[in-house]
């Protein structure tokens, strides 16, 4: 007779599967709760800023949790108090030029370190990486002396030109090119008669699209929120950017928090809109740009 498996064995196996499934569902539920809490913590500052931007001083001090009807009045008073619109325009210009500068410089430098062999390449690249360990505040005095010698004091160029020195961007592009772009492609292009600039612009740049998008995201956020360099370089009100203008609202005796929160909400709004529009492309670039060392 054939060996028969007892019915109790099937029931025990089914019970074990049920217990495992229940434990998995509980763990899944806990993870969802944890992620939801993190999402709420991340979103709350934006919600709180939008809420306070619609209230007046008395409502803010009274910790009111309802939306008010003072947003447009706050904006009009903000525009009268400080050159807010001009600061937003200056910030947009600085952010755009900083991003273009950093993306192109990172692409060119990273491509050169990955493709070409020249004397001292490893030493130069290692030195660049070591500069990432230097605190940014240490560079403020040399930065001021340099822009003073170049007559860039009180110019927007003093803020967006240094963005071209993005060591992490150079490192990211170099790693991407070295690990994902075979040199045979460039050798074939040279055989076809393309010069080095043509190879870089026609072949290199299109293939570096994903890591360059990652660099652009980082530079946009950093340039939009930049404070220390504009504080040193920009003096006249018509040259200031949004971070300096909002900081100027803080008074020695009192601070118009309704204007501060309105300005803060309007300052973060362009970044939120840009994220909503380009979020899918941003996520793709961050995952595609993850390269091995």
MIVEXFI-488264 format. One record per residue (C-alpha): residue in one letter; x negated, y, z negated. Coordinates in steps of 0.001 Angstrom, whole numbers. Layout:
! MIVEXFI-488264
setor	x	y	z
a	X	Y	Z
...
! end
This chain:
! MIVEXFI-488264
setor	x	y	z
x	0	0	0
x	-1070	3532	711
x	-2205	5689	-2170
x	631	7962	-3158
x	22	11423	-4638
x	2183	11959	-7690
x	4873	14608	-7444
x	3441	16248	-10566
x	237	17002	-8648
x	2156	19036	-6072
x	4018	20919	-8770
x	767	21682	-10610
x	-820	22987	-7397
x	2231	25158	-6661
x	2173	26502	-10205
x	-1519	27392	-9917
x	-907	29217	-6621
x	1957	31140	-8202
x	-187	32167	-11180
x	-3017	33287	-8889
x	-572	35291	-6775
x	915	36930	-9858
x	-2541	37861	-11142
x	-3426	39275	-7722
x	-223	41324	-7639
x	-935	42702	-11119
x	-4508	43653	-10144
x	-3194	45238	-6958
x	-636	47225	-8935
x	-3298	48454	-11385
x	-5525	49541	-8489
x	-2642	51433	-6883
x	-1894	53211	-10158
x	-5555	54146	-10621
x	-5900	55446	-7039
x	-2633	57387	-7380
x	-3900	59063	-10558
x	-7130	60041	-8811
x	-5115	61449	-5894
x	-2942	63502	-8260
x	-6011	64835	-10067
x	-7536	65852	-6716
x	-4356	67499	-5410
x	-3411	69287	-8629
x	-5867	72253	-8256
x	-4440	73038	-4804
x	-879	72839	-6134
x	-1755	74978	-9162
x	-3421	77607	-6981
x	-395	77763	-4657
x	1926	78005	-7672
x	51	80884	-9336
x	-262	82732	-6007
x	3512	83248	-6035
x	3699	84665	-9577
x	2955	87968	-11238
x	698	88512	-14242
x	3428	88047	-16855
x	4538	84704	-15360
x	947	83480	-15173
x	266	84386	-18791
x	3548	82761	-19774
x	2407	79492	-18127
x	5477	79333	-15917
x	5696	76127	-13886
x	8146	77421	-11278
x	7330	79085	-7968
x	7858	82837	-7904
x	8604	85386	-5192
x	5530	87612	-5548
x	3278	86069	-2905
x	3605	88811	-276
x	3399	91551	-2918
x	252	89910	-4290
x	-1225	89759	-801
x	-519	93444	-131
x	-2074	94448	-3444
x	-5049	92180	-2769
x	-5659	93798	630
x	-5535	97237	-1020
x	-7832	96254	-3868
x	-10590	94604	-1782
x	-11389	94229	1965
x	-9883	90741	1995
x	-9055	90495	5709
x	-12518	91677	6725
x	-14090	89206	4315
x	-12069	86355	5815
x	-13215	87330	9293
x	-16850	87545	8159
x	-16541	84143	6500
x	-15133	82638	9687
x	-18009	84091	11723
x	-20655	82900	9267
x	-19121	79415	9029
x	-18854	79016	12806
x	-22403	80188	13527
x	-23824	78211	10603
x	-22176	75035	11873
x	-23348	75491	15456
x	-26845	76358	14255
x	-27106	73385	11896
x	-25632	70882	14358
x	-27925	71856	17225
x	-31070	72126	15080
x	-30366	68799	13342
x	-29694	67091	16673
x	-32883	68408	18275
x	-35153	67720	15286
x	-33690	64300	14462
x	-33867	63254	18119
x	-37509	64347	18356
x	-38523	62463	15193
x	-36812	59291	16438
x	-37868	59269	20115
x	-41282	60899	20376
x	-44621	59945	18890
x	-46870	62843	17946
x	-49708	63454	15539
x	-48596	63876	11933
x	-44978	62850	12607
x	-44610	60689	9519
x	-46332	63242	7294
x	-44090	66060	8519
x	-40937	63988	8159
x	-41882	62855	4652
x	-42629	66464	3670
x	-39207	67519	4916
x	-37549	64826	2842
x	-39493	65904	-238
x	-38140	69445	113
x	-34657	68045	-554
x	-35776	67468	-4152
x	-36584	71169	-4671
x	-33741	73027	-6492
x	-32070	75602	-4266
x	-32522	78375	-6848
x	-36312	78094	-6463
x	-36005	79243	-2849
x	-34069	82424	-3585
x	-37081	84713	-4069
x	-38922	83505	-927
x	-35624	83742	938
x	-35191	87393	-61
x	-38776	88269	891
x	-38384	86627	4296
x	-35123	88331	5235
x	-36553	91631	4004
x	-39589	91266	6279
x	-37298	90384	9196
x	-35016	93368	8495
x	-32015	91095	8004
x	-30841	92584	4718
x	-27095	93320	4838
x	-26571	91363	8061
x	-24528	88206	8587
x	-27511	86653	10352
x	-29279	86484	6982
x	-26595	83995	5880
x	-26016	81827	8952
x	-29599	81578	10252
x	-30902	79544	7243
x	-28137	76985	7869
x	-30248	75662	10733
x	-32638	74176	8172
x	-30490	71184	7225
x	-32864	68432	6132
x	-30133	65893	5448
x	-28749	66498	8937
x	-32198	65884	10448
x	-32544	62680	8411
x	-29070	61434	9396
x	-29595	62068	13108
x	-33080	60551	13051
x	-31791	57369	11412
x	-28855	57147	13806
x	-30972	57592	16940
x	-33677	55197	15746
x	-31221	52430	14810
x	-28505	52632	17455
x	-29969	54219	20607
x	-32409	51895	22464
x	-35431	53576	24018
x	-34854	51617	27228
x	-31939	53953	27966
x	-34236	56973	27900
x	-36928	55172	29886
x	-34359	54369	32582
x	-33295	58015	32665
x	-36902	59091	33169
x	-37266	56620	36019
x	-34145	58152	37591
x	-35882	61520	37595
x	-34346	63285	34587
x	-36613	65551	32564
x	-36662	65550	28759
x	-34123	68384	28350
x	-31728	66717	30759
x	-32047	63428	28882
x	-31353	65161	25578
x	-28289	67083	26758
x	-26792	64457	29095
x	-27550	61268	27174
x	-28702	62072	23642
x	-26086	64584	22521
x	-23022	62634	23726
x	-24262	59510	21950
x	-24859	61466	18722
x	-21284	62738	18560
x	-20255	60822	15414
x	-23188	61752	13120
x	-23074	65334	14413
x	-19423	65504	13373
x	-20460	64353	9911
x	-23102	67094	9737
x	-20553	69654	10940
x	-18078	68695	8187
x	-20723	69133	5503
x	-21940	72468	6865
x	-18426	73909	7255
x	-17587	73230	3616
x	-20961	74500	2370
x	-20910	77658	4510
x	-17317	78522	3621
x	-18062	78235	-105
x	-21560	79760	28
x	-22150	82274	-2757
x	-25816	82679	-3714
x	-27265	83623	-311
x	-24528	86185	491
x	-24913	87623	-3014
x	-28583	88344	-2306
x	-28372	89347	1348
x	-25068	91224	1735
x	-24581	94590	77
x	-21988	96755	1815
x	-18269	95827	1395
x	-17696	95484	5141
x	-20357	92734	5335
x	-19251	90624	2392
x	-17627	87205	2688
x	-14708	85732	806
x	-16628	84311	-2170
x	-18141	87719	-2988
x	-14842	89542	-2568
x	-13024	87180	-4917
x	-15845	87464	-7447
x	-15556	91269	-7353
x	-11982	91029	-8667
x	-13238	89878	-12064
x	-13292	92987	-14223
x	-15156	93700	-17429
x	-11951	94200	-19432
x	-9169	92600	-17377
x	-8799	90400	-14330
x	-5778	90480	-11972
x	-5262	86739	-11959
x	-2328	86936	-9587
x	-4596	88547	-6968
x	-7442	86143	-7703
x	-5210	83097	-7264
x	-3601	84520	-4127
x	-7018	85129	-2618
x	-8230	81680	-3685
x	-5205	79998	-2121
x	-5599	81913	1155
x	-9346	81171	1153
x	-8835	77405	859
x	-5919	77341	3319
x	-8063	77317	6522
x	-10056	74333	5241
x	-6840	72476	4379
x	-5376	73165	7820
x	-8597	72085	9519
x	-8616	68881	7471
x	-5007	68072	8369
x	-5733	68607	12073
x	-9063	66805	12243
x	-8708	64326	9353
x	-8518	61252	11582
x	-11581	62295	13578
x	-13420	63172	10357
x	-12803	59733	8863
x	-13932	58041	12080
x	-17127	60080	12190
x	-17946	59362	8551
x	-17584	55610	9072
x	-19266	55512	12465
x	-22072	57705	11175
x	-22935	55272	8389
x	-26173	53832	9718
x	-28760	51575	8237
x	-32081	52976	7019
! end
